[in-house]
Amino acid sequence: MKVKTIANYKIEVSEKARESVPALAGKVEKEYNDYIYKAMHTKENNTYLTEKQQEAVNNGAPLEKYEKNIVNKINKTYKADEIRRLNSIFEEKKEVKRIIISTDWSRGSMGAMQCKAIAKVYYKGNDGTYNYEQYESRKTGGCGYDKESTATGEVLDQINALMKEFTIKANEAVEKGENYREYIGYGSGYRIVPYFEGGVGFGCHVSILQKLGYTFNHLDWTKHSDIYEFIKE
């Protein structure tokens, strides 16, 4: 019978992601593996062990006995989510040609204004026709933060074809040792796989998209809504 090792429980970066963004993929993978290495070498107060397991380790049981439990718990953290996200992005084959975003404001049950963003993403088919997919954010309630960019950030992050372009640009930054905010723009996220931050102001999202090669137009507006367009140059 084949003995399972720690490699059997780990999440791997896909070949597509590794080939497309080697520097960024390597950084994501290293951070994940370093996290596992540290957990597998922490005998005291190991947060990935149950109380009973920790007691056993304190009494001399090897940590390797619980490697499956430790890795499976790490696989539920954002360190593993980064790899899943990266793999998902590079499964996308479509290319974005045009994005229309509408932001609509309404008053919530507590009286505060809330914003919802809807994005229609147009892709050009082989026959020259355009097809589109629609994405929606939740309504952003509460107060004390920029609600429009929170809504637009949430909806833009759902567009894997766009996130592929974003991640390829981030890979350039990693290769050059540059900070995302300086190389791509403010609001590019705090993790290795980039994302559109919420609460930074919609203008930050516009700047990032322009850095990715999109032309921006403010198509229309009313008292409670705006319609924006991004066209790939």
Residue pairs with C-beta under 8 A, 6 or more apart in sequence:
4 68
6 36
6 40
6 67
6 71
9 67
9 68
9 71
9 72
9 75
10 32
10 33
10 36
10 71
10 75
11 32
11 75
11 80
11 83
11 84
12 83
13 25
13 28
13 29
13 83
13 86
13 87
14 86
14 87
14 90
14 91
16 87
16 90
16 91
17 25
17 86
17 87
17 89
17 90
18 25
18 26
20 90
20 164
20 167
20 168
20 171
21 86
21 90
21 167
21 168
21 170
21 171
21 174
22 171
23 171
23 174
23 175
24 86
24 167
24 170
24 171
24 174
24 192
24 193
25 86
27 174
27 192
28 82
28 83
28 86
28 192
28 193
29 83
31 79
31 82
31 192
32 74
32 79
32 80
32 82
32 83
35 74
35 77
35 79
36 70
36 71
36 74
39 46
39 48
39 70
39 74
40 63
40 64
40 67
40 70
41 63
42 63
43 57
43 58
43 63
44 58
45 54
46 54
46 57
46 63
46 70
48 69
48 70
48 73
48 74
49 57
49 66
49 69
49 70
50 69
53 61
53 66
53 69
56 65
57 63
57 66
63 70
74 80
78 191
82 191
82 192
82 193
85 193
86 167
86 193
88 160
89 160
89 163
89 164
89 167
89 193
90 164
90 167
91 160
92 160
92 161
92 163
92 164
94 123
94 161
95 123
95 124
95 161
95 232
96 121
96 122
96 123
96 159
96 161
96 162
96 165
96 232
97 122
97 123
97 124
97 130
97 231
97 232
98 121
98 122
98 130
98 229
98 230
98 231
98 232
99 119
99 120
99 121
99 122
99 159
99 162
99 209
99 214
99 229
99 230
100 119
100 120
100 122
100 219
100 227
100 228
100 229
101 117
101 118
101 119
101 152
101 155
101 156
101 227
101 228
101 229
101 230
102 117
102 118
102 225
102 226
102 227
102 228
103 115
103 116
103 117
103 148
103 151
103 152
103 202
103 225
103 226
103 228
104 115
104 116
104 117
104 118
104 224
104 225
105 113
105 114
105 115
105 224
105 225
106 113
106 114
106 116
106 139
106 224
107 113
107 114
108 114
108 139
108 141
110 141
112 141
112 142
112 143
113 147
114 139
114 140
114 141
114 147
115 139
115 140
115 147
115 148
115 150
115 151
116 136
116 137
116 138
116 139
116 140
116 151
117 136
117 137
117 148
117 151
117 152
117 154
117 155
118 134
118 135
118 136
118 137
118 155
119 134
119 135
119 136
119 155
119 156
119 158
119 159
120 132
120 133
120 134
121 132
121 133
121 134
121 135
121 159
121 161
121 162
122 130
122 131
122 132
123 130
123 131
123 132
123 133
123 161
124 130
125 131
135 155
135 158
135 159
136 155
137 150
137 151
137 152
137 154
137 155
138 151
138 154
139 151
140 147
140 148
140 150
140 151
140 198
145 198
145 199
146 198
146 199
146 200
146 201
146 202
148 201
148 202
149 187
149 197
149 198
149 199
149 200
149 201
149 202
149 204
149 205
150 198
150 199
151 198
152 196
152 202
152 205
153 187
153 195
153 196
153 197
153 198
153 199
153 200
153 205
154 198
156 162
156 196
156 205
157 163
157 195
157 196
162 212
163 194
163 195
165 212
165 213
166 184
166 188
166 194
166 195
166 196
166 208
166 212
167 193
167 194
169 183
169 184
169 194
169 211
169 212
170 180
170 184
170 188
170 192
170 193
170 194
172 178
172 183
173 179
173 180
173 183
173 184
174 192
176 183
180 188
180 189
180 194
181 187
181 188
184 194
184 208
184 211
185 204
185 207
185 208
185 211
186 200
186 204
186 207
187 196
187 197
187 200
187 201
187 204
187 205
187 207
187 208
188 194
188 195
188 196
188 197
188 208
189 195
189 196
189 197
190 197
196 205
196 208
197 204
206 216
206 228
209 216
209 230
210 216
213 232
213 233
214 230
214 231
214 232
214 233
215 230
215 231
215 233
216 228
216 229
216 230
217 228
217 229
217 230
217 231
218 226
218 227
218 228
218 229
219 227
219 228
219 229
220 226
220 227
221 227
